[in-house]
Amino acid sequence: MKTFNLIIAGVCLMAAVSCNQARNTEQATSEYENAVIENMMTRRSIRQYTGVPVKRETMQTILECGINAPNGMNKQSWEVRVVDDAEVMKEIIGMMAAANPSVDPGAVKGCFRGAPTMIFIANDPSYDCSPIDCGLLSENIMLSGWSLGVGSVCLGSPVRFLNNSPEAIARLGFSEGYTPIICIGMGYPAETPDAKPRDPGKVRFVE
């Protein structure tokens, strides 16, 4: 029995050492020990995508994270429309190009950065904090997407073209009174851009 107990103790010790080594190795491969912080600090704006479509099941999870963002008085003053069909996207781009004749049609198409999935977000202008709510929604979408390996890019330029095209807005099916405010392109990254510098001097404690 004594020999058996020694064997068991030895096995337990070896398992503990092995687990500790695995944990140390995992930490060594990452600059951040907190998974949430790592996700936030490693997300990049992606402007080149593979041709692999994002499954709707994955997008549903991302969108559910989006609508669970904090928002003023739980007004949820946003509407979200997702386009993952290339033909529908081509139709919308055509409407936007027709409504902006002074802009090169190639520029209208290019402003979406070739993302295979486009998220169009509209806000309710009657609520003054609605743009803030939509920003929080967008951040949740992009961070949750990154945690699932889906890249994203937050776009403002398509909104300028879109808001000149009532036909395109109608095609997206936004409710009356809602105004497109943000577009998010999503897809699997075909690039690994470096982080751009941030200015910590913009942040101060008030004492």
PASEBA-1860 file (N, C-alpha, C; in nm, 3 decimals):
! residues 207
1> MKTFNLII> 0.083/-0.121/0.000/0.000/0.000/0.000/0.087/0.126/0.000 ~ 0.198/0.118/0.077/0.288/0.233/0.083/0.346/0.264/-0.056 ~ 0.384/0.155/-0.128/0.438/0.173/-0.263/0.335/0.235/-0.356 ~ 0.209/0.186/-0.343/0.100/0.239/-0.426/0.080/0.389/-0.403 ~ 0.082/0.429/-0.273/0.064/0.571/-0.239/0.177/0.656/-0.296 ~ 0.300/0.600/-0.293/0.414/0.674/-0.349/0.398/0.693/-0.499 ~ 0.345/0.590/-0.567/0.323/0.600/-0.712/0.220/0.707/-0.743 ~ 0.110/0.704/-0.667/0.003/0.804/-0.687/0.056/0.944/-0.663
9> AGVCLMAA> 0.134/0.960/-0.556/0.190/1.093/-0.525/0.282/1.140/-0.636 ~ 0.360/1.046/-0.690/0.451/1.081/-0.800/0.376/1.125/-0.924 ~ 0.268/1.052/-0.956/0.186/1.087/-1.073/0.125/1.225/-1.055 ~ 0.074/1.252/-0.936/0.012/1.383/-0.909/0.114/1.495/-0.921 ~ 0.236/1.470/-0.869/0.340/1.571/-0.878/0.378/1.600/-1.023 ~ 0.390/1.493/-1.103/0.424/1.510/-1.243/0.315/1.587/-1.317 ~ 0.187/1.557/-1.284/0.074/1.626/-1.348/0.076/1.775/-1.313 ~ 0.105/1.805/-1.186/0.108/1.944/-1.142/0.219/2.021/-1.213
17> VSCNQARN> 0.337/1.958/-1.224/0.448/2.022/-1.293/0.415/2.045/-1.439 ~ 0.350/1.943/-1.501/0.313/1.954/-1.643/0.214/2.067/-1.665 ~ 0.113/2.076/-1.578/0.013/2.184/-1.590/0.077/2.320/-1.572 ~ 0.170/2.330/-1.474/0.236/2.458/-1.449/0.322/2.499/-1.567 ~ 0.390/2.400/-1.629/0.472/2.431/-1.746/0.385/2.478/-1.863 ~ 0.269/2.412/-1.882/0.179/2.450/-1.990/0.126/2.591/-1.970 ~ 0.094/2.622/-1.842/0.042/2.755/-1.812/0.150/2.861/-1.837 ~ 0.274/2.832/-1.795/0.383/2.927/-1.817/0.412/2.946/-1.964
25> TEQATSEY> 0.403/2.837/-2.042/0.426/2.846/-2.186/0.320/2.931/-2.252 ~ 0.193/2.912/-2.210/0.082/2.990/-2.266/0.100/3.137/-2.237 ~ 0.142/3.170/-2.114/0.162/3.310/-2.079/0.280/3.370/-2.155 ~ 0.382/3.286/-2.179/0.500/3.335/-2.248/0.473/3.370/-2.393 ~ 0.372/3.307/-2.450/0.342/3.333/-2.591/0.251/3.454/-2.608 ~ 0.205/3.511/-2.500/0.117/3.627/-2.510/0.169/3.740/-2.423 ~ 0.157/3.861/-2.474/0.202/3.977/-2.397/0.106/4.007/-2.283 ~ -0.018/3.964/-2.298/-0.121/3.996/-2.199/-0.174/3.868/-2.134
33> ENAVIENM> -0.189/3.872/-2.002/-0.237/3.754/-1.931/-0.389/3.750/-1.928 ~ -0.453/3.860/-1.956/-0.599/3.867/-1.956/-0.651/3.856/-2.099 ~ -0.736/3.756/-2.124/-0.782/3.729/-2.261/-0.863/3.845/-2.319 ~ -0.942/3.911/-2.234/-1.023/4.023/-2.283/-0.934/4.139/-2.323 ~ -0.835/4.169/-2.239/-0.743/4.278/-2.272/-0.662/4.245/-2.396 ~ -0.617/4.120/-2.408/-0.543/4.080/-2.527/-0.627/4.098/-2.653 ~ -0.754/4.061/-2.646/-0.843/4.075/-2.761/-0.856/4.222/-2.802 ~ -0.869/4.310/-2.703/-0.884/4.452/-2.731/-0.755/4.512/-2.787
41> MTRRSIRQ> -0.641/4.468/-2.734/-0.514/4.528/-2.774/-0.460/4.474/-2.906 ~ -0.509/4.359/-2.949/-0.458/4.300/-3.073/-0.550/4.321/-3.192 ~ -0.672/4.368/-3.171/-0.761/4.391/-3.284/-0.706/4.500/-3.374 ~ -0.713/4.476/-3.504/-0.667/4.574/-3.602/-0.777/4.598/-3.705 ~ -0.774/4.712/-3.769/-0.865/4.737/-3.882/-0.813/4.659/-4.002 ~ -0.900/4.574/-4.056/-0.862/4.488/-4.168/-0.921/4.542/-4.297 ~ -0.835/4.557/-4.398/-0.879/4.611/-4.527/-0.853/4.515/-4.643 ~ -0.807/4.395/-4.609/-0.789/4.289/-4.708/-0.843/4.160/-4.649
49> YTGVPVKR> -0.931/4.094/-4.725/-1.000/3.976/-4.674/-0.982/3.856/-4.766 ~ -0.991/3.737/-4.706/-0.993/3.615/-4.785/-1.132/3.602/-4.847 ~ -1.147/3.508/-4.936/-1.278/3.489/-4.999/-1.370/3.399/-4.919 ~ -1.326/3.357/-4.800/-1.408/3.266/-4.719/-1.521/3.342/-4.652 ~ -1.646/3.306/-4.676/-1.757/3.377/-4.614/-1.769/3.346/-4.465 ~ -1.820/3.442/-4.390/-1.846/3.421/-4.247/-1.982/3.353/-4.234 ~ -1.985/3.241/-4.166/-2.111/3.168/-4.151/-2.212/3.252/-4.073 ~ -2.337/3.236/-4.109/-2.440/3.315/-4.040/-2.450/3.279/-3.892
57> ETMQTILE> -2.420/3.156/-3.859/-2.423/3.117/-3.718/-2.322/3.200/-3.639 ~ -2.203/3.219/-3.698/-2.101/3.301/-3.634/-2.146/3.447/-3.626 ~ -2.204/3.496/-3.736/-2.251/3.634/-3.737/-2.362/3.657/-3.636 ~ -2.448/3.558/-3.617/-2.555/3.571/-3.517/-2.497/3.591/-3.378 ~ -2.390/3.518/-3.346/-2.326/3.535/-3.216/-2.268/3.675/-3.204 ~ -2.201/3.721/-3.310/-2.141/3.855/-3.310/-2.247/3.963/-3.294 ~ -2.357/3.949/-3.365/-2.464/4.048/-3.359/-2.534/4.048/-3.224 ~ -2.544/3.930/-3.164/-2.605/3.924/-3.030/-2.517/3.997/-2.930
65> CGINAPNG> -2.386/3.982/-2.945/-2.294/4.059/-2.860/-2.314/4.209/-2.884 ~ -2.334/4.245/-3.011/-2.353/4.386/-3.045/-2.472/4.448/-2.975 ~ -2.585/4.383/-2.984/-2.707/4.442/-2.927/-2.712/4.435/-2.775 ~ -2.614/4.367/-2.715/-2.603/4.366/-2.569/-2.509/4.474/-2.519 ~ -2.473/4.566/-2.607/-2.390/4.680/-2.565/-2.471/4.771/-2.473 ~ -2.402/4.844/-2.383/-2.475/4.942/-2.301/-2.534/5.050/-2.390 ~ -2.650/5.100/-2.351/-2.715/5.206/-2.429/-2.808/5.285/-2.340 ~ -2.828/5.411/-2.372/-2.905/5.502/-2.288/-3.048/5.456/-2.262
73> MNKQSWEV> -3.078/5.436/-2.134/-3.214/5.402/-2.090/-3.270/5.279/-2.163 ~ -3.178/5.196/-2.212/-3.215/5.077/-2.289/-3.309/5.110/-2.406 ~ -3.286/5.227/-2.465/-3.367/5.266/-2.580/-3.332/5.183/-2.704 ~ -3.208/5.129/-2.704/-3.163/5.051/-2.820/-3.193/5.129/-2.949 ~ -3.139/5.250/-2.950/-3.174/5.346/-3.057/-3.094/5.321/-3.184 ~ -3.089/5.195/-3.224/-3.017/5.155/-3.344/-3.101/5.059/-3.426 ~ -3.067/5.048/-3.551/-3.116/4.940/-3.636/-2.998/4.885/-3.713 ~ -2.992/4.755/-3.728/-2.878/4.688/-3.790/-2.925/4.606/-3.909
81> RVVDDAEV> -2.859/4.623/-4.021/-2.889/4.543/-4.140/-2.759/4.479/-4.189 ~ -2.765/4.351/-4.217/-2.648/4.275/-4.258/-2.664/4.229/-4.403 ~ -2.563/4.254/-4.483/-2.564/4.208/-4.622/-2.445/4.114/-4.641 ~ -2.475/3.986/-4.665/-2.368/3.888/-4.690/-2.386/3.817/-4.824 ~ -2.477/3.871/-4.905/-2.501/3.818/-5.039/-2.434/3.912/-5.139 ~ -2.340/3.860/-5.218/-2.263/3.943/-5.311/-2.351/4.014/-5.413 ~ -2.459/3.949/-5.456/-2.547/4.010/-5.555/-2.626/4.125/-5.496 ~ -2.671/4.108/-5.372/-2.743/4.217/-5.303/-2.648/4.334/-5.281
89> MKEIIGMM> -2.525/4.304/-5.242/-2.427/4.410/-5.219/-2.399/4.485/-5.350 ~ -2.390/4.413/-5.460/-2.367/4.475/-5.591/-2.483/4.568/-5.627 ~ -2.603/4.525/-5.594/-2.723/4.606/-5.621/-2.719/4.736/-5.541 ~ -2.685/4.727/-5.414/-2.680/4.845/-5.328/-2.571/4.941/-5.373 ~ -2.455/4.886/-5.408/-2.345/4.970/-5.458/-2.386/5.044/-5.585 ~ -2.459/4.974/-5.672/-2.508/5.037/-5.795/-2.601/5.153/-5.766 ~ -2.689/5.138/-5.668/-2.781/5.245/-5.628/-2.703/5.364/-5.572 ~ -2.603/5.334/-5.489/-2.522/5.440/-5.430/-2.443/5.516/-5.536
97> AAANPSVD> -2.387/5.442/-5.633/-2.311/5.506/-5.740/-2.400/5.596/-5.824 ~ -2.521/5.549/-5.853/-2.615/5.628/-5.934/-2.655/5.757/-5.862 ~ -2.661/5.751/-5.730/-2.703/5.868/-5.652/-2.588/5.965/-5.627 ~ -2.466/5.924/-5.663/-2.349/6.010/-5.643/-2.271/6.018/-5.775 ~ -2.331/6.081/-5.878/-2.271/6.081/-6.012/-2.136/6.152/-6.020 ~ -2.106/6.238/-5.926/-1.979/6.310/-5.929/-1.863/6.225/-5.876 ~ -1.897/6.108/-5.822/-1.795/6.020/-5.763/-1.769/5.903/-5.857 ~ -1.644/5.868/-5.875/-1.607/5.753/-5.958/-1.675/5.628/-5.902
105> PGAVKGCF> -1.751/5.553/-5.983/-1.817/5.431/-5.934/-1.720/5.334/-5.867 ~ -1.595/5.333/-5.915/-1.494/5.247/-5.853/-1.464/5.288/-5.710 ~ -1.472/5.417/-5.683/-1.448/5.467/-5.548/-1.562/5.428/-5.455 ~ -1.684/5.429/-5.509/-1.799/5.388/-5.428/-1.784/5.240/-5.390 ~ -1.751/5.159/-5.488/-1.733/5.016/-5.461/-1.615/4.994/-5.367 ~ -1.506/5.066/-5.390/-1.385/5.047/-5.311/-1.397/5.089/-5.166 ~ -1.493/5.175/-5.136/-1.505/5.224/-4.999/-1.547/5.114/-4.901 ~ -1.594/5.000/-4.955/-1.632/4.889/-4.867/-1.517/4.793/-4.841
113> RGAPTMIF> -1.401/4.820/-4.902/-1.278/4.746/-4.877/-1.287/4.597/-4.910 ~ -1.386/4.559/-4.989/-1.396/4.420/-5.030/-1.440/4.323/-4.922 ~ -1.494/4.375/-4.813/-1.538/4.286/-4.705/-1.656/4.201/-4.752 ~ -1.654/4.071/-4.728/-1.761/3.985/-4.776/-1.893/4.002/-4.701 ~ -1.885/4.054/-4.580/-2.006/4.081/-4.501/-2.006/4.227/-4.460 ~ -2.116/4.296/-4.491/-2.127/4.436/-4.453/-2.241/4.454/-4.354 ~ -2.211/4.529/-4.249/-2.311/4.563/-4.148/-2.340/4.712/-4.160 ~ -2.465/4.744/-4.181/-2.509/4.883/-4.190/-2.585/4.916/-4.062
121> IANDPSYD> -2.545/5.022/-3.995/-2.608/5.062/-3.868/-2.670/5.200/-3.886 ~ -2.796/5.212/-3.847/-2.866/5.340/-3.852/-2.908/5.380/-3.711 ~ -2.914/5.510/-3.687/-2.952/5.556/-3.554/-3.082/5.636/-3.559 ~ -3.140/5.655/-3.442/-3.261/5.733/-3.427/-3.221/5.876/-3.388 ~ -3.223/5.972/-3.481/-3.177/6.108/-3.452/-3.260/6.180/-3.347 ~ -3.381/6.129/-3.319/-3.464/6.197/-3.219/-3.409/6.181/-3.077 ~ -3.315/6.089/-3.060/-3.252/6.069/-2.929/-3.107/6.117/-2.939 ~ -3.073/6.219/-2.862/-2.944/6.285/-2.880/-2.824/6.196/-2.848
129> CSPIDCGL> -2.844/6.094/-2.768/-2.733/6.004/-2.734/-2.726/5.882/-2.825 ~ -2.810/5.879/-2.926/-2.814/5.764/-3.016/-2.680/5.737/-3.086 ~ -2.607/5.840/-3.131/-2.476/5.811/-3.192/-2.381/5.740/-3.096 ~ -2.388/5.774/-2.968/-2.305/5.707/-2.868/-2.344/5.561/-2.858 ~ -2.475/5.535/-2.852/-2.524/5.397/-2.845/-2.474/5.316/-2.964 ~ -2.480/5.374/-3.083/-2.437/5.303/-3.203/-2.286/5.278/-3.203 ~ -2.211/5.371/-3.144/-2.067/5.349/-3.131/-2.036/5.233/-3.038 ~ -2.110/5.224/-2.928/-2.091/5.113/-2.834/-2.130/4.980/-2.898
137> LSENIMLS> -2.240/4.981/-2.970/-2.284/4.863/-3.044/-2.175/4.817/-3.141 ~ -2.118/4.912/-3.215/-2.016/4.881/-3.315/-1.892/4.820/-3.250 ~ -1.850/4.878/-3.138/-1.731/4.825/-3.071/-1.753/4.681/-3.024 ~ -1.871/4.653/-2.969/-1.902/4.516/-2.929/-1.895/4.421/-3.048 ~ -1.948/4.465/-3.160/-1.947/4.381/-3.281/-1.803/4.351/-3.323 ~ -1.719/4.453/-3.329/-1.583/4.434/-3.378/-1.498/4.352/-3.282 ~ -1.513/4.374/-3.152/-1.433/4.299/-3.056/-1.478/4.153/-3.047 ~ -1.608/4.130/-3.048/-1.655/3.991/-3.044/-1.616/3.918/-3.171
145> GWSLGVGS> -1.621/3.989/-3.285/-1.578/3.928/-3.410/-1.432/3.887/-3.403 ~ -1.346/3.975/-3.353/-1.203/3.945/-3.345/-1.177/3.824/-3.255 ~ -1.255/3.812/-3.148/-1.236/3.698/-3.057/-1.270/3.567/-3.126 ~ -1.346/3.572/-3.235/-1.383/3.453/-3.312/-1.301/3.441/-3.440 ~ -1.198/3.524/-3.453/-1.111/3.517/-3.570/-1.163/3.594/-3.690 ~ -1.266/3.676/-3.670/-1.325/3.754/-3.780/-1.272/3.897/-3.773 ~ -1.210/3.943/-3.882/-1.159/4.078/-3.887/-1.268/4.178/-3.920 ~ -1.239/4.305/-3.897/-1.340/4.409/-3.922/-1.274/4.542/-3.953
153> VCLGSPVR> -1.352/4.629/-4.014/-1.309/4.766/-4.036/-1.431/4.856/-4.023 ~ -1.418/4.960/-3.941/-1.528/5.054/-3.921/-1.517/5.164/-4.027 ~ -1.625/5.186/-4.100/-1.621/5.274/-4.216/-1.721/5.389/-4.204 ~ -1.674/5.508/-4.239/-1.763/5.624/-4.241/-1.795/5.671/-4.380 ~ -1.699/5.654/-4.474/-1.719/5.707/-4.609/-1.840/5.647/-4.682 ~ -1.871/5.518/-4.666/-1.990/5.467/-4.735/-2.118/5.537/-4.691 ~ -2.119/5.585/-4.566/-2.239/5.651/-4.513/-2.270/5.777/-4.593 ~ -2.165/5.849/-4.633/-2.187/5.971/-4.711/-2.259/5.939/-4.842
161> FLNNSPEA> -2.213/5.835/-4.909/-2.276/5.796/-5.036/-2.415/5.738/-5.013 ~ -2.429/5.660/-4.906/-2.556/5.594/-4.878/-2.665/5.694/-4.846 ~ -2.632/5.797/-4.769/-2.733/5.894/-4.730/-2.779/5.984/-4.844 ~ -2.710/5.978/-4.958/-2.757/6.048/-5.078/-2.848/5.959/-5.163 ~ -2.871/5.837/-5.118/-2.947/5.741/-5.198/-3.066/5.684/-5.120 ~ -3.181/5.752/-5.126/-3.301/5.698/-5.060/-3.334/5.557/-5.109 ~ -3.302/5.530/-5.235/-3.331/5.398/-5.292/-3.250/5.289/-5.220 ~ -3.122/5.316/-5.196/-3.038/5.218/-5.127/-3.081/5.201/-4.982
169> IARLGFSE> -3.117/5.312/-4.917/-3.165/5.304/-4.778/-3.292/5.221/-4.771 ~ -3.381/5.242/-4.868/-3.506/5.165/-4.872/-3.477/5.016/-4.895 ~ -3.375/4.989/-4.980/-3.338/4.849/-5.008/-3.290/4.779/-4.882 ~ -3.224/4.854/-4.794/-3.176/4.798/-4.668/-3.288/4.780/-4.566 ~ -3.399/4.847/-4.589/-3.516/4.825/-4.505/-3.512/4.892/-4.369 ~ -3.445/5.006/-4.359/-3.446/5.079/-4.232/-3.582/5.142/-4.208 ~ -3.621/5.150/-4.082/-3.748/5.212/-4.046/-3.744/5.361/-4.075 ~ -3.860/5.418/-4.098/-3.869/5.561/-4.126/-3.812/5.641/-4.010
177> GYTPIICI> -3.731/5.739/-4.043/-3.672/5.824/-3.941/-3.532/5.782/-3.900 ~ -3.494/5.660/-3.930/-3.360/5.614/-3.895/-3.261/5.655/-4.004 ~ -3.141/5.696/-3.961/-3.040/5.747/-4.053/-2.913/5.663/-4.044 ~ -2.864/5.611/-4.157/-2.737/5.536/-4.154/-2.625/5.621/-4.095 ~ -2.548/5.561/-4.003/-2.445/5.637/-3.933/-2.309/5.568/-3.933 ~ -2.307/5.434/-3.940/-2.182/5.358/-3.937/-2.196/5.235/-4.026 ~ -2.087/5.200/-4.094/-2.080/5.072/-4.166/-1.962/4.993/-4.110 ~ -1.979/4.863/-4.099/-1.870/4.777/-4.053/-1.852/4.664/-4.154
185> GMGYPAET> -1.731/4.656/-4.209/-1.698/4.544/-4.296/-1.642/4.431/-4.214 ~ -1.681/4.307/-4.244/-1.634/4.192/-4.167/-1.595/4.077/-4.260 ~ -1.496/4.002/-4.218/-1.451/3.887/-4.294/-1.323/3.831/-4.234 ~ -1.273/3.723/-4.291/-1.150/3.663/-4.239/-1.030/3.738/-4.297 ~ -0.935/3.780/-4.212/-0.824/3.866/-4.255/-0.730/3.799/-4.355 ~ -0.687/3.878/-4.453/-0.584/3.835/-4.546/-0.461/3.923/-4.528 ~ -0.450/3.988/-4.413/-0.337/4.072/-4.379/-0.320/4.075/-4.228 ~ -0.203/4.113/-4.183/-0.176/4.126/-4.040/-0.108/4.260/-4.014
193> PDAKPRDP> -0.185/4.368/-4.021/-0.126/4.502/-4.004/-0.072/4.525/-3.863 ~ 0.034/4.604/-3.856/0.090/4.641/-3.727/0.001/4.746/-3.660 ~ 0.013/4.754/-3.531/-0.062/4.855/-3.456/-0.011/4.994/-3.489 ~ -0.100/5.088/-3.501/-0.061/5.227/-3.520/-0.040/5.291/-3.383 ~ 0.053/5.388/-3.375/0.086/5.446/-3.244/-0.033/5.521/-3.184 ~ -0.041/5.515/-3.054/-0.141/5.589/-2.980/-0.071/5.691/-2.890 ~ -0.137/5.801/-2.862/-0.079/5.910/-2.782/-0.131/5.901/-2.639 ~ -0.053/5.845/-2.546/-0.099/5.836/-2.407/-0.114/5.972/-2.342
201> GKVRFVE> -0.053/6.075/-2.403/-0.066/6.209/-2.347/-0.207/6.265/-2.356 ~ -0.293/6.200/-2.435/-0.432/6.242/-2.446/-0.512/6.206/-2.321 ~ -0.452/6.124/-2.235/-0.522/6.073/-2.116/-0.454/6.127/-1.991 ~ -0.532/6.187/-1.902/-0.476/6.239/-1.777/-0.572/6.214/-1.662 ~ -0.518/6.196/-1.545/-0.597/6.194/-1.423/-0.612/6.338/-1.375 ~ -0.729/6.375/-1.333/-0.753/6.512/-1.282/-0.739/6.508/-1.130 ~ -0.647/6.589/-1.081/-0.621/6.589/-0.936/-0.633/6.728/-0.878
END
